């Protein structure tokens, strides 16, 4: 090879060297990730967050410091999260480039969840990695206006997933939410890789609405008003007329005229009238009076003839 060719080769290799290093450095970056549902603070405040990135909380975070949403990681933590990441800096992982995510405020872009319901956390990534996801939720009584501390989180994760499959650029972790949360909370995700020395940290703001009484429960708690009978006063128990053709063995029932109606006040029992206390009907009274008049008239006539 001539001297000119050697010189040209050196120039080509020298020029492409930095480019190769840049490509090599960019390769691992594609494997980074963060939750997109429930949306994490890092994603919400990035260009991928859309309108959420224009929120007051994201603007404040940008002024304090927010780097690439998918690169919030620490190396060689090896499960010592509570010893390595200090209180008040859980959302940034203690990294100065993400300190804006630690701002204590109650207006971060949030996701609405239902306590006790099933949920699926979607964690955006591009290259499969092995490792374990741990999902924590703040305890009831958490105050978003105060810096987040480890003691604000439950001591144990409410869901874990080891080596989930990467599908369509995301990991999906199915979980069942605790049933005793209301109001604003924070879902804290830790992804500890086993194929790399890195651990990723994410904060997702969520809101649990207050539980509502079901319509059925409300209806059962309110007693229904009694319906008034068209023939009896409201509240009176209907009493069926006795059937003259039917009576218990050994009992003689006195028939009741069809024109009679037996009524009773609540709790009273009305006996059928007997022959001794039955009132004669009006036609019988009229007929008896007429007979007496005729008899009296006949007697008077005979007396005059005598």
Phi and psi in degrees as GROMACS dihedral restraints (atoms count N, CA, C in turn):
[ dihedral_restraints ]
;  ai    aj    ak    al  type     phi  dphi    fc
    3     4     5     6     1   -72.3    20    10
    4     5     6     7     1   165.9    20    10
    6     7     8     9     1   -62.0    20    10
    7     8     9    10     1   -38.1    20    10
    9    10    11    12     1   -63.5    20    10
   10    11    12    13     1   -40.4    20    10
   12    13    14    15     1   -68.7    20    10
   13    14    15    16     1   -39.6    20    10
   15    16    17    18     1   -61.1    20    10
   16    17    18    19     1   -41.1    20    10
   18    19    20    21     1   -63.1    20    10
   19    20    21    22     1   -42.4    20    10
   21    22    23    24     1   -64.9    20    10
   22    23    24    25     1   -39.6    20    10
   24    25    26    27     1   -64.4    20    10
   25    26    27    28     1   -41.7    20    10
   27    28    29    30     1   -61.3    20    10
   28    29    30    31     1   -40.2    20    10
   30    31    32    33     1   -65.1    20    10
   31    32    33    34     1   -41.0    20    10
   33    34    35    36     1   -64.9    20    10
   34    35    36    37     1   -47.5    20    10
   36    37    38    39     1   -64.3    20    10
   37    38    39    40     1   -39.1    20    10
   39    40    41    42     1   -64.6    20    10
   40    41    42    43     1   -35.6    20    10
   42    43    44    45     1   -76.7    20    10
   43    44    45    46     1   -32.3    20    10
   45    46    47    48     1   -87.5    20    10
   46    47    48    49     1   -15.2    20    10
   48    49    50    51     1   -55.9    20    10
   49    50    51    52     1   -54.3    20    10
   51    52    53    54     1   -59.9    20    10
   52    53    54    55     1   -34.9    20    10
   54    55    56    57     1   -65.4    20    10
   55    56    57    58     1   -41.7    20    10
   57    58    59    60     1   -64.0    20    10
   58    59    60    61     1   -39.1    20    10
   60    61    62    63     1   -64.1    20    10
   61    62    63    64     1   -38.6    20    10
   63    64    65    66     1   -65.4    20    10
   64    65    66    67     1   -41.6    20    10
   66    67    68    69     1   -64.8    20    10
   67    68    69    70     1   -42.0    20    10
   69    70    71    72     1   -62.9    20    10
   70    71    72    73     1   -38.8    20    10
   72    73    74    75     1   -69.4    20    10
   73    74    75    76     1   -32.8    20    10
   75    76    77    78     1   -76.4    20    10
   76    77    78    79     1   -23.1    20    10
   78    79    80    81     1   -57.1    20    10
   79    80    81    82     1   -56.1    20    10
   81    82    83    84     1   -62.4    20    10
   82    83    84    85     1   -28.2    20    10
   84    85    86    87     1   -60.5    20    10
   85    86    87    88     1   -28.1    20    10
   87    88    89    90     1   -69.1    20    10
   88    89    90    91     1   -16.0    20    10
   90    91    92    93     1   -89.3    20    10
   91    92    93    94     1    -2.8    20    10
   93    94    95    96     1   -76.5    20    10
   94    95    96    97     1   168.0    20    10
   96    97    98    99     1  -168.3    20    10
   97    98    99   100     1  -180.0    20    10
   99   100   101   102     1  -167.8    20    10
  100   101   102   103     1   157.9    20    10
  102   103   104   105     1   -68.6    20    10
  103   104   105   106     1   135.3    20    10
  105   106   107   108     1  -107.7    20    10
  106   107   108   109     1   -15.7    20    10
  108   109   110   111     1  -155.4    20    10
  109   110   111   112     1   111.7    20    10
  111   112   113   114     1   -62.0    20    10
  112   113   114   115     1   135.9    20    10
  114   115   116   117     1   -61.9    20    10
  115   116   117   118     1   133.8    20    10
  117   118   119   120     1   -82.4    20    10
  118   119   120   121     1   161.1    20    10
  120   121   122   123     1   -61.4    20    10
  121   122   123   124     1   -39.3    20    10
  123   124   125   126     1   -63.6    20    10
  124   125   126   127     1   -41.0    20    10
  126   127   128   129     1   -72.8    20    10
  127   128   129   130     1   -43.4    20    10
  129   130   131   132     1   -59.9    20    10
  130   131   132   133     1   -35.6    20    10
  132   133   134   135     1   -94.2    20    10
  133   134   135   136     1     6.7    20    10
  135   136   137   138     1   -96.3    20    10
  136   137   138   139     1   171.9    20    10
  138   139   140   141     1   -56.7    20    10
  139   140   141   142     1   -26.5    20    10
  141   142   143   144     1   -70.7    20    10
  142   143   144   145     1   -13.2    20    10
  144   145   146   147     1   -79.4    20    10
  145   146   147   148     1   -11.3    20    10
  147   148   149   150     1    63.2    20    10
  148   149   150   151     1  -131.8    20    10
  150   151   152   153     1   -63.1    20    10
  151   152   153   154     1   -26.8    20    10
  153   154   155   156     1   -62.9    20    10
  154   155   156   157     1   -29.9    20    10
  156   157   158   159     1   -65.8    20    10
  157   158   159   160     1   -16.5    20    10
  159   160   161   162     1   -92.4    20    10
  160   161   162   163     1     2.3    20    10
  162   163   164   165     1   -66.7    20    10
  163   164   165   166     1   160.1    20    10
  165   166   167   168     1   -61.4    20    10
  166   167   168   169     1   -38.5    20    10
  168   169   170   171     1   -65.7    20    10
  169   170   171   172     1   -42.9    20    10
  171   172   173   174     1   -68.8    20    10
  172   173   174   175     1   -35.7    20    10
  174   175   176   177     1   -65.9    20    10
  175   176   177   178     1   -39.7    20    10
  177   178   179   180     1   -66.0    20    10
  178   179   180   181     1   -39.9    20    10
  180   181   182   183     1   -65.2    20    10
  181   182   183   184     1   -39.7    20    10
  183   184   185   186     1   -62.9    20    10
  184   185   186   187     1   -36.8    20    10
  186   187   188   189     1   -69.2    20    10
  187   188   189   190     1   -29.3    20    10
  189   190   191   192     1   -87.0    20    10
  190   191   192   193     1   -28.3    20    10
  192   193   194   195     1   133.9    20    10
  193   194   195   196     1   112.8    20    10
  195   196   197   198     1  -142.7    20    10
  196   197   198   199     1   116.6    20    10
  198   199   200   201     1   -92.0    20    10
  199   200   201   202     1  -162.5    20    10
  201   202   203   204     1   -56.5    20    10
  202   203   204   205     1   133.5    20    10
  204   205   206   207     1   -63.4    20    10
  205   206   207   208     1   -24.8    20    10
  207   208   209   210     1  -102.3    20    10
  208   209   210   211     1    18.8    20    10
  210   211   212   213     1  -127.3    20    10
  211   212   213   214     1    24.1    20    10
  213   214   215   216     1   -86.8    20    10
  214   215   216   217     1    93.0    20    10
  216   217   218   219     1  -148.0    20    10
  217   218   219   220     1   154.8    20    10
  219   220   221   222     1  -127.3    20    10
  220   221   222   223     1   143.2    20    10
  222   223   224   225     1   -95.3    20    10
  223   224   225   226     1   148.1    20    10
  225   226   227   228     1    60.6    20    10
  226   227   228   229     1    35.1    20    10
  228   229   230   231     1   -76.9    20    10
  229   230   231   232     1   -41.6    20    10
  231   232   233   234     1    56.6    20    10
  232   233   234   235     1    42.7    20    10
  234   235   236   237     1    84.5    20    10
  235   236   237   238     1     0.0    20    10
  237   238   239   240     1   -93.1    20    10
  238   239   240   241     1    44.6    20    10
  240   241   242   243     1   -57.0    20    10
  241   242   243   244     1   -47.4    20    10
  243   244   245   246     1   -70.8    20    10
  244   245   246   247     1   -19.6    20    10
  246   247   248   249     1   -89.0    20    10
  247   248   249   250     1   -29.9    20    10
  249   250   251   252     1   -90.2    20    10
  250   251   252   253     1   -44.0    20    10
  252   253   254   255     1   -90.7    20    10
  253   254   255   256     1   120.1    20    10
  255   256   257   258     1   -76.4    20    10
  256   257   258   259     1   155.1    20    10
  258   259   260   261     1   -56.2    20    10
  259   260   261   262     1   145.6    20    10
  261   262   263   264     1    82.9    20    10
  262   263   264   265     1    -6.3    20    10
  264   265   266   267     1  -131.8    20    10
  265   266   267   268     1    27.4    20    10
  267   268   269   270     1   -67.1    20    10
  268   269   270   271     1   -37.0    20    10
  270   271   272   273     1   -74.3    20    10
  271   272   273   274     1   -25.3    20    10
  273   274   275   276     1   -95.8    20    10
  274   275   276   277     1    -9.3    20    10
  276   277   278   279     1    67.7    20    10
  277   278   279   280     1    13.5    20    10
  279   280   281   282     1    81.8    20    10
  280   281   282   283     1     7.5    20    10
  282   283   284   285     1   -89.3    20    10
  283   284   285   286     1   128.2    20    10
  285   286   287   288     1   -61.4    20    10
  286   287   288   289     1   -31.5    20    10
  288   289   290   291     1   -66.6    20    10
  289   290   291   292     1   -16.1    20    10
  291   292   293   294     1  -120.0    20    10
  292   293   294   295     1    18.4    20    10
  294   295   296   297     1   -61.8    20    10
  295   296   297   298     1   -23.4    20    10
  297   298   299   300     1   -63.4    20    10
  298   299   300   301     1   -24.0    20    10
  300   301   302   303     1   -74.4    20    10
  301   302   303   304     1   -11.9    20    10
  303   304   305   306     1   -89.4    20    10
  304   305   306   307     1    -1.9    20    10
  306   307   308   309     1   -58.6    20    10
  307   308   309   310     1   124.2    20    10
  309   310   311   312     1   -80.3    20    10
  310   311   312   313     1   108.8    20    10
  312   313   314   315     1  -158.5    20    10
  313   314   315   316     1   158.3    20    10
  315   316   317   318     1  -105.3    20    10
  316   317   318   319     1    18.5    20    10
  318   319   320   321     1  -121.9    20    10
  319   320   321   322     1    24.0    20    10
  321   322   323   324     1   -64.8    20    10
  322   323   324   325     1   146.5    20    10
  324   325   326   327     1   -53.8    20    10
  325   326   327   328     1   133.0    20    10
  327   328   329   330     1  -130.4    20    10
  328   329   330   331     1   168.1    20    10
  330   331   332   333     1  -120.7    20    10
  331   332   333   334     1   134.5    20    10
  333   334   335   336     1   -84.2    20    10
  334   335   336   337     1   128.3    20    10
  336   337   338   339     1  -127.0    20    10
  337   338   339   340     1   166.5    20    10
  339   340   341   342     1  -116.9    20    10
  340   341   342   343     1   122.6    20    10
  342   343   344   345     1   -59.7    20    10
  343   344   345   346     1   136.5    20    10
  345   346   347   348     1    80.3    20    10
  346   347   348   349     1    -3.7    20    10
  348   349   350   351     1   -92.1    20    10
  349   350   351   352     1   165.7    20    10
  351   352   353   354     1   -78.4    20    10
  352   353   354   355     1   146.1    20    10
  354   355   356   357     1  -143.2    20    10
  355   356   357   358     1   162.0    20    10
  357   358   359   360     1  -129.4    20    10
  358   359   360   361     1   119.3    20    10
  360   361   362   363     1   -85.6    20    10
  361   362   363   364     1   127.7    20    10
  363   364   365   366     1  -104.0    20    10
  364   365   366   367     1   120.9    20    10
  366   367   368   369     1  -117.0    20    10
  367   368   369   370     1   109.5    20    10
  369   370   371   372     1   -72.4    20    10
  370   371   372   373     1   133.7    20    10
  372   373   374   375     1  -158.2    20    10
  373   374   375   376     1   174.9    20    10
  375   376   377   378     1  -129.6    20    10
  376   377   378   379     1   -21.6    20    10
  378   379   380   381     1  -127.3    20    10
  379   380   381   382     1   131.0    20    10
  381   382   383   384     1   -61.0    20    10
  382   383   384   385     1   139.5    20    10
  384   385   386   387     1  -140.4    20    10
  385   386   387   388     1   148.7    20    10
  387   388   389   390     1   -86.3    20    10
  388   389   390   391     1   155.4    20    10
  390   391   392   393     1   154.0    20    10
  391   392   393   394     1  -179.9    20    10
  393   394   395   396     1  -121.8    20    10
  394   395   396   397     1   131.8    20    10
  396   397   398   399     1   -95.8    20    10
  397   398   399   400     1   137.8    20    10
  399   400   401   402     1  -128.0    20    10
  400   401   402   403     1   128.5    20    10
  402   403   404   405     1  -112.8    20    10
  403   404   405   406     1   122.6    20    10
  405   406   407   408     1  -116.0    20    10
  406   407   408   409     1   153.8    20    10
  408   409   410   411     1  -129.8    20    10
  409   410   411   412     1   141.5    20    10
  411   412   413   414     1   -63.1    20    10
  412   413   414   415     1   152.8    20    10
  414   415   416   417     1   -74.3    20    10
  415   416   417   418     1   158.8    20    10
  417   418   419   420     1   -61.6    20    10
  418   419   420   421     1   133.2    20    10
  420   421   422   423     1   101.9    20    10
  421   422   423   424     1    -1.8    20    10
  423   424   425   426     1   -58.1    20    10
  424   425   426   427     1   136.7    20    10
  426   427   428   429     1  -111.3    20    10
  427   428   429   430     1   107.4    20    10
  429   430   431   432     1   -67.9    20    10
  430   431   432   433     1   -13.0    20    10
  432   433   434   435     1   -83.5    20    10
  433   434   435   436     1     2.7    20    10
  435   436   437   438     1  -117.8    20    10
  436   437   438   439     1   151.8    20    10
  438   439   440   441     1   -57.3    20    10
  439   440   441   442     1   138.2    20    10
  441   442   443   444     1   -71.7    20    10
  442   443   444   445     1   130.3    20    10
  444   445   446   447     1  -119.7    20    10
  445   446   447   448     1   160.7    20    10
  447   448   449   450     1   -61.5    20    10
  448   449   450   451     1   -32.7    20    10
  450   451   452   453     1   -69.5    20    10
  451   452   453   454     1   -14.9    20    10
  453   454   455   456     1   -75.1    20    10
  454   455   456   457     1   -19.4    20    10
  456   457   458   459     1   -93.6    20    10
  457   458   459   460     1   151.3    20    10
  459   460   461   462     1   -60.7    20    10
  460   461   462   463     1   148.1    20    10
  462   463   464   465     1   -67.7    20    10
  463   464   465   466     1   -26.4    20    10
  465   466   467   468     1  -121.0    20    10
  466   467   468   469     1   146.9    20    10
  468   469   470   471     1   -67.7    20    10
  469   470   471   472     1   147.3    20    10
  471   472   473   474     1   -85.5    20    10
  472   473   474   475     1    -8.3    20    10
  474   475   476   477     1  -158.2    20    10
  475   476   477   478     1   147.2    20    10
  477   478   479   480     1  -138.6    20    10
  478   479   480   481     1   156.4    20    10
  480   481   482   483     1  -151.1    20    10
  481   482   483   484     1   129.1    20    10
  483   484   485   486     1  -112.8    20    10
  484   485   486   487     1   127.6    20    10
  486   487   488   489     1    52.2    20    10
  487   488   489   490     1    50.9    20    10
  489   490   491   492     1   -68.7    20    10
  490   491   492   493     1   157.8    20    10
  492   493   494   495     1   -76.7    20    10
  493   494   495   496     1   144.6    20    10
  495   496   497   498     1   -90.6    20    10
  496   497   498   499     1   116.5    20    10
  498   499   500   501     1  -128.8    20    10
  499   500   501   502     1   125.6    20    10
  501   502   503   504     1    54.5    20    10
  502   503   504   505     1    40.5    20    10
  504   505   506   507     1    78.7    20    10
  505   506   507   508     1    15.4    20    10
  507   508   509   510     1  -151.4    20    10
  508   509   510   511     1   149.9    20    10
  510   511   512   513     1   -92.2    20    10
  511   512   513   514     1   146.0    20    10
  513   514   515   516     1  -128.9    20    10
  514   515   516   517     1   119.7    20    10
  516   517   518   519     1  -111.9    20    10
  517   518   519   520     1   114.2    20    10
  519   520   521   522     1   -81.8    20    10
  520   521   522   523     1   141.0    20    10
  522   523   524   525     1  -153.9    20    10
  523   524   525   526     1   164.6    20    10
  525   526   527   528     1  -115.8    20    10
  526   527   528   529     1   122.1    20    10
  528   529   530   531     1   -73.5    20    10
  529   530   531   532     1   149.1    20    10
  531   532   533   534     1   -59.1    20    10
  532   533   534   535     1   149.7    20    10
  534   535   536   537     1   -94.9    20    10
  535   536   537   538     1    -1.3    20    10
  537   538   539   540     1  -111.0    20    10
  538   539   540   541     1    25.3    20    10
  540   541   542   543     1  -107.9    20    10
  541   542   543   544     1   139.6    20    10
  543   544   545   546     1  -139.9    20    10
  544   545   546   547     1   155.0    20    10
  546   547   548   549     1    82.8    20    10
  547   548   549   550     1  -161.1    20    10
  549   550   551   552     1   -85.3    20    10
  550   551   552   553     1   134.5    20    10
  552   553   554   555     1  -140.2    20    10
  553   554   555   556     1   179.6    20    10
  555   556   557   558     1  -131.8    20    10
  556   557   558   559     1   128.2    20    10
  558   559   560   561     1   -97.4    20    10
  559   560   561   562     1   119.0    20    10
  561   562   563   564     1  -107.9    20    10
  562   563   564   565     1   122.9    20    10
  564   565   566   567     1  -112.5    20    10
  565   566   567   568     1   129.9    20    10
  567   568   569   570     1  -118.3    20    10
  568   569   570   571     1   125.9    20    10
  570   571   572   573     1  -118.8    20    10
  571   572   573   574     1   104.8    20    10
  573   574   575   576     1   -97.3    20    10
  574   575   576   577     1   112.8    20    10
  576   577   578   579     1   -73.3    20    10
  577   578   579   580     1   149.2    20    10
  579   580   581   582     1  -111.9    20    10
  580   581   582   583     1   -17.2    20    10
  582   583   584   585     1   -90.0    20    10
  583   584   585   586     1    -9.6    20    10
  585   586   587   588     1  -137.3    20    10
  586   587   588   589     1   165.6    20    10
  588   589   590   591     1   -82.7    20    10
  589   590   591   592     1     9.5    20    10
  591   592   593   594     1   -94.0    20    10
  592   593   594   595     1   151.2    20    10
  594   595   596   597     1  -127.2    20    10
  595   596   597   598     1   132.2    20    10
  597   598   599   600     1  -106.0    20    10
  598   599   600   601     1   144.3    20    10
  600   601   602   603     1  -126.4    20    10
  601   602   603   604     1   138.9    20    10
  603   604   605   606     1  -145.5    20    10
  604   605   606   607     1   142.8    20    10
  606   607   608   609     1  -116.4    20    10
  607   608   609   610     1   124.5    20    10
  609   610   611   612     1  -121.2    20    10
  610   611   612   613     1   121.4    20    10
  612   613   614   615     1   -83.0    20    10
  613   614   615   616     1   131.5    20    10
  615   616   617   618     1  -133.2    20    10
  616   617   618   619     1   158.8    20    10
  618   619   620   621     1  -131.7    20    10
  619   620   621   622     1   128.7    20    10
  621   622   623   624     1  -106.8    20    10
  622   623   624   625     1   116.9    20    10
  624   625   626   627     1   -68.5    20    10
  625   626   627   628     1   155.1    20    10
  627   628   629   630     1   -65.3    20    10
  628   629   630   631     1   145.2    20    10
  630   631   632   633     1   -66.8    20    10
  631   632   633   634     1   142.2    20    10
  633   634   635   636     1  -111.6    20    10
  634   635   636   637     1   144.3    20    10
  636   637   638   639     1   -72.0    20    10
  637   638   639   640     1   138.0    20    10
  639   640   641   642     1   -69.5    20    10
  640   641   642   643     1   156.7    20    10
  642   643   644   645     1   -61.1    20    10
  643   644   645   646     1   -37.2    20    10
  645   646   647   648     1   -65.5    20    10
  646   647   648   649     1   -42.2    20    10
  648   649   650   651     1   -64.3    20    10
  649   650   651   652     1   -40.1    20    10
  651   652   653   654     1   -65.2    20    10
  652   653   654   655     1   -38.4    20    10
  654   655   656   657     1   -68.2    20    10
  655   656   657   658     1   -39.5    20    10
  657   658   659   660     1   -70.1    20    10
  658   659   660   661     1   -25.5    20    10
  660   661   662   663     1   -76.5    20    10
  661   662   663   664     1   -19.5    20    10
  663   664   665   666     1  -107.5    20    10
  664   665   666   667     1   110.9    20    10
  666   667   668   669     1   -65.9    20    10
  667   668   669   670     1   140.8    20    10
  669   670   671   672     1   -76.4    20    10
  670   671   672   673     1   143.8    20    10
  672   673   674   675     1   -71.3    20    10
  673   674   675   676     1   137.6    20    10
  675   676   677   678     1   -66.3    20    10
  676   677   678   679     1   142.8    20    10
  678   679   680   681     1   -85.2    20    10
  679   680   681   682     1   135.8    20    10
  681   682   683   684     1   -78.7    20    10
  682   683   684   685     1   138.8    20    10
  684   685   686   687     1   -79.3    20    10
  685   686   687   688     1   140.3    20    10
  687   688   689   690     1   -65.7    20    10
  688   689   690   691     1   -19.4    20    10
  690   691   692   693     1  -112.9    20    10
  691   692   693   694     1    -6.1    20    10
  693   694   695   696     1  -132.1    20    10
  694   695   696   697     1   161.7    20    10
  696   697   698   699     1   -69.7    20    10
  697   698   699   700     1   155.4    20    10
  699   700   701   702     1   -60.6    20    10
  700   701   702   703     1   135.6    20    10
  702   703   704   705     1    94.9    20    10
  703   704   705   706     1   -17.1    20    10
  705   706   707   708     1   -75.5    20    10
  706   707   708   709     1   139.2    20    10
  708   709   710   711     1   -81.8    20    10
  709   710   711   712     1   130.6    20    10
  711   712   713   714     1   -66.4    20    10
  712   713   714   715     1   137.7    20    10
  714   715   716   717     1  -117.0    20    10
  715   716   717   718     1   119.0    20    10
  717   718   719   720     1   -73.4    20    10
  718   719   720   721     1   143.4    20    10
  720   721   722   723     1   -67.8    20    10
  721   722   723   724     1   135.8    20    10
  723   724   725   726     1   -64.5    20    10
  724   725   726   727     1   147.6    20    10
  726   727   728   729     1   -91.5    20    10
  727   728   729   730     1   114.0    20    10
  729   730   731   732     1   -61.3    20    10
  730   731   732   733     1   -25.2    20    10
  732   733   734   735     1   -81.1    20    10
  733   734   735   736     1    -9.9    20    10
  735   736   737   738     1  -127.5    20    10
  736   737   738   739     1   134.0    20    10
  738   739   740   741     1  -154.5    20    10
  739   740   741   742     1   150.1    20    10
  741   742   743   744     1   -62.2    20    10
  742   743   744   745     1   155.3    20    10
  744   745   746   747     1   -58.9    20    10
  745   746   747   748     1   135.1    20    10
  747   748   749   750     1    82.8    20    10
  748   749   750   751     1     3.0    20    10
  750   751   752   753     1  -118.1    20    10
  751   752   753   754     1   130.3    20    10
  753   754   755   756     1  -101.0    20    10
  754   755   756   757     1   120.6    20    10
  756   757   758   759     1  -102.2    20    10
  757   758   759   760     1   130.6    20    10
  759   760   761   762     1   -80.1    20    10
  760   761   762   763     1   127.5    20    10
  762   763   764   765     1   -62.1    20    10
  763   764   765   766     1   150.2    20    10
  765   766   767   768     1  -115.8    20    10
  766   767   768   769     1   133.3    20    10
  768   769   770   771     1   -60.9    20    10
  769   770   771   772     1   144.1    20    10
  771   772   773   774     1   -58.5    20    10
  772   773   774   775     1   -25.2    20    10
  774   775   776   777     1   -77.6    20    10
  775   776   777   778     1   -10.6    20    10
  777   778   779   780     1   -85.8    20    10
  778   779   780   781     1   145.9    20    10
  780   781   782   783     1  -126.1    20    10
  781   782   783   784     1   122.6    20    10
  783   784   785   786     1   -90.7    20    10
  784   785   786   787     1   124.0    20    10
  786   787   788   789     1  -126.0    20    10
  787   788   789   790     1   158.2    20    10
  789   790   791   792     1  -150.1    20    10
  790   791   792   793     1   152.4    20    10
  792   793   794   795     1   -76.9    20    10
  793   794   795   796     1   162.3    20    10
  795   796   797   798     1   -55.9    20    10
  796   797   798   799     1   128.2    20    10
  798   799   800   801     1    90.4    20    10
  799   800   801   802     1    -9.7    20    10
  801   802   803   804     1   -92.2    20    10
  802   803   804   805     1   153.5    20    10
  804   805   806   807     1  -119.1    20    10
  805   806   807   808     1   128.3    20    10
  807   808   809   810     1  -106.1    20    10
  808   809   810   811     1   124.3    20    10
  810   811   812   813     1   -88.1    20    10
  811   812   813   814     1   150.7    20    10
  813   814   815   816     1   -68.5    20    10
  814   815   816   817     1   141.5    20    10
  816   817   818   819     1   -66.2    20    10
  817   818   819   820     1   147.8    20    10
  819   820   821   822     1   -97.3    20    10
  820   821   822   823     1   175.3    20    10
  822   823   824   825     1   -65.9    20    10
  823   824   825   826     1   -30.0    20    10
  825   826   827   828     1   -70.9    20    10
  826   827   828   829     1   -25.4    20    10
  828   829   830   831     1  -115.4    20    10
  829   830   831   832     1    19.1    20    10
  831   832   833   834     1   -82.7    20    10
  832   833   834   835     1   136.7    20    10
  834   835   836   837     1   -88.1    20    10
  835   836   837   838     1   130.3    20    10
  837   838   839   840     1   -61.7    20    10
  838   839   840   841     1   149.0    20    10
  840   841   842   843     1   -76.4    20    10
  841   842   843   844     1   159.1    20    10
  843   844   845   846     1   -58.5    20    10
  844   845   846   847     1   -43.4    20    10
  846   847   848   849     1   -59.5    20    10
  847   848   849   850     1   -35.4    20    10
  849   850   851   852     1   -66.5    20    10
  850   851   852   853     1   -42.5    20    10
  852   853   854   855     1   -61.6    20    10
  853   854   855   856     1   -42.8    20    10
  855   856   857   858     1   -65.1    20    10
  856   857   858   859     1   -43.7    20    10
  858   859   860   861     1   -63.1    20    10
  859   860   861   862     1   -40.9    20    10
  861   862   863   864     1   -64.3    20    10
  862   863   864   865     1   -41.3    20    10
  864   865   866   867     1   -63.9    20    10
  865   866   867   868     1   -41.6    20    10
  867   868   869   870     1   -62.7    20    10
  868   869   870   871     1   -40.9    20    10
  870   871   872   873     1   -63.2    20    10
  871   872   873   874     1   -41.5    20    10
  873   874   875   876     1   -62.1    20    10
  874   875   876   877     1   -41.1    20    10
  876   877   878   879     1   -64.5    20    10
  877   878   879   880     1   -42.1    20    10
  879   880   881   882     1   -65.0    20    10
  880   881   882   883     1   -42.6    20    10
  882   883   884   885     1   -63.4    20    10
  883   884   885   886     1   -43.2    20    10
  885   886   887   888     1   -63.7    20    10
  886   887   888   889     1   -38.3    20    10
  888   889   890   891     1   -66.3    20    10
  889   890   891   892     1   -41.3    20    10
  891   892   893   894     1   -64.6    20    10
  892   893   894   895     1   -40.4    20    10
  894   895   896   897     1   -64.0    20    10
  895   896   897   898     1   -42.3    20    10
  897   898   899   900     1   -61.1    20    10
  898   899   900   901     1   -41.8    20    10
  900   901   902   903     1   -65.5    20    10
  901   902   903   904     1   -44.2    20    10
  903   904   905   906     1   -62.1    20    10
  904   905   906   907     1   -38.7    20    10
  906   907   908   909     1   -65.5    20    10
  907   908   909   910     1   -37.1    20    10
  909   910   911   912     1   -71.5    20    10
  910   911   912   913     1   -34.4    20    10
  912   913   914   915     1   -67.3    20    10
  913   914   915   916     1   -30.4    20    10
